[in-house]
Amino acid sequence: MVAFFLDENVSVGLAPLLRAAGHAAHTAVGEGRTGLWDAAHLHHATERGWTILTHDRDDYRALHEGWVTWSPLRFATPRPHGGILILGKSHLPVTAADYREAIASLLADGTVVLTNRCLDWFPRRGGEWVPWQSP
């Protein structure tokens, strides 16, 4: 099972659904971490080995690029982050249950590696998960 950190723009209603599926789910609201920069959330989650759940595509793509680029240069032993899952939005309503199902489909076969990866979920593409590759 995975330990998740839901940043403050992801509905806290997703947390109990993830817990019911056997995951740990921590929220920015529950951790008293609202109003902080996304970089602070990434650092907080990384220190605890948690995977970030967010809707902030641009911010977290940039943070991921910075992390994988600079961590090996800053630390004698590079520190990987616990993964970033970007939950895409759609013009159609997407519920917390839809997000839970998307996460379940990603994790279903037990082989996906989240560490030091940034994956985008696109509901308009049939719920496709796409690894972020810098341009």
Secondary structure, 3 states (H helix, E strand, C coil): CCEEEECCCCCCCHHHHHHHCCCEEEECCCCCCCCCCHHHHHHHHHHHCCEEEECCHHHHHHHHHHHHHHHHHHCCCCCCCCCEEEECCCCCCCCHHHHHHHHHHHHCCCCCCCCCCEEEEEHHHCCEEEECCCC
